[in-house]
Amino acid sequence: MNTELVATLRAEYAAIFAYGAIGVRLPEALARAARNAEAAHRARRDELLVQLSAAGVGIPGEQPAYELPFKVTDEASALRLAIEVEERTGAYWRAVLPVTAGDGRAPALDALTGCARRATYWRRQAGVSPIVVDFPGRTA
């Protein structure tokens, strides 16, 4: 389980970084949503840090920068990146589910659900169809 949680922590670090590039390319109402999404990822990051620390697991630090999958130059590319961030991060949370039980499972499911909800929101804003996917976090 700790391996999956460490990988998920790294995904949360990357999501937080990406939202910095996303928010500056969006109009104010969407930038507010991006700030809220970033705050959600920061909260999950903090929860993971506490959980891993309590388990005595070595915690990887954040990188000073992360390579984005493509350049974010306008609103359309910012929305596309927001969708990708939520889908990718959701995939990491989905990988945590099979290795958790009891009290550890609910936070992972909540995190996956949050990623799915935000991805749906960003798809709607971008005009992407379908806006909802059948199995959030599942890679093809």
C-alpha positions in Angstrom: 0.0 0.0 0.0 2.8 2.5 0.8 4.2 2.2 -2.7 0.8 3.3 -4.1 0.4 6.1 -1.6 3.9 7.4 -2.4 3.1 7.3 -6.1 -0.2 9.1 -5.4 1.6 11.8 -3.4 3.9 12.4 -6.4 0.8 12.7 -8.6 -0.7 15.3 -6.1 2.5 17.3 -6.2 2.3 17.3 -10.0 -1.4 18.3 -10.0 -0.7 21.3 -7.7 2.1 22.4 -10.0 -0.1 22.1 -13.1 -2.9 24.1 -11.6 -0.5 27.1 -11.4 -0.2 27.0 -15.2 -3.9 26.3 -15.7 -5.3 29.1 -13.6 -3.5 32.0 -15.3 -5.0 31.1 -18.7 -8.6 31.1 -17.5 -11.2 33.9 -17.1 -11.9 34.8 -13.5 -14.8 32.4 -12.8 -12.9 29.4 -14.1 -9.7 30.6 -12.4 -11.6 30.5 -9.2 -12.6 26.9 -9.9 -8.9 26.1 -10.7 -7.9 27.6 -7.3 -10.5 25.5 -5.6 -9.2 22.4 -7.4 -5.7 23.2 -6.5 -6.8 23.6 -2.8 -8.4 20.2 -3.0 -5.2 18.7 -4.2 -3.2 20.5 -1.6 -5.5 19.1 1.1 -5.0 15.5 -0.3 -1.3 16.1 -0.4 -1.3 17.1 3.2 -3.4 14.1 4.3 -1.0 11.8 2.4 2.0 13.5 4.1 0.5 12.8 7.5 -0.5 9.3 6.7 2.9 8.3 5.3 4.8 10.0 8.1 2.7 8.2 10.7 3.5 4.9 8.9 7.2 5.7 9.0 7.5 5.9 5.2 10.2 8.0 3.6 8.4 10.9 2.0 9.6 12.2 -1.4 9.9 15.9 -1.7 8.3 18.0 -4.4 10.3 18.7 -7.5 11.0 22.4 -8.2 9.2 22.0 -11.5 7.2 19.4 -13.5 7.1 18.8 -17.2 3.6 19.5 -18.5 2.4 17.2 -21.3 1.9 20.1 -23.6 2.1 23.9 -23.5 -0.7 25.8 -21.9 -1.1 28.9 -24.0 -4.8 29.7 -23.9 -8.1 28.8 -22.2 -8.7 25.7 -24.4 -5.3 24.2 -23.5 -5.7 25.1 -19.9 -9.1 23.3 -19.8 -7.5 20.3 -21.6 -4.7 20.2 -19.0 -7.2 20.4 -16.1 -9.1 17.4 -17.5 -5.9 15.5 -17.9 -4.6 16.4 -14.4 -7.9 15.1 -12.8 -7.9 11.9 -14.9 -4.3 11.1 -14.2 -4.5 11.9 -10.5 -7.7 9.9 -10.3 -5.9 6.9 -11.8 -3.4 7.0 -9.0 -6.2 7.1 -6.4 -8.0 4.3 -8.1 -4.8 2.2 -7.8 -4.8 2.8 -4.0 -8.3 1.3 -3.6 -7.5 -2.4 -4.1 -4.7 -2.1 -1.5 -6.7 -0.4 1.2 -9.3 -1.6 3.6 -11.3 -0.3 6.6 -10.7 3.4 7.5 -8.1 3.8 4.8 -10.5 3.0 1.9 -12.9 5.9 2.4 -10.3 8.7 1.9 -9.0 7.0 -1.3 -12.6 6.7 -2.6 -13.4 10.3 -1.7 -10.2 11.4 -3.5 -11.1 9.4 -6.6 -14.6 10.8 -6.5 -13.3 14.3 -6.2 -11.0 13.9 -9.2 -14.0 12.5 -11.2 -16.2 15.4 -10.3 -13.6 18.0 -11.2 -12.8 16.2 -14.5 -16.5 16.2 -15.3 -16.7 20.0 -14.5 -13.7 20.7 -16.7 -15.1 18.6 -19.6 -18.3 20.5 -19.4 -16.4 23.8 -19.5 -14.4 22.6 -22.5 -17.4 21.3 -24.4 -15.9 17.8 -24.4 -18.3 14.9 -24.8 -19.1 12.7 -23.1 -18.7 14.8 -19.9 -18.9 11.8 -17.7 -16.8 8.6 -18.1 -18.0 5.2 -17.1 -15.1 4.2 -14.8 -13.2 7.3 -13.4 -9.5 6.7 -12.9 -9.4 3.7 -15.2 -6.7 3.8 -17.8 -7.7 2.5 -21.3 
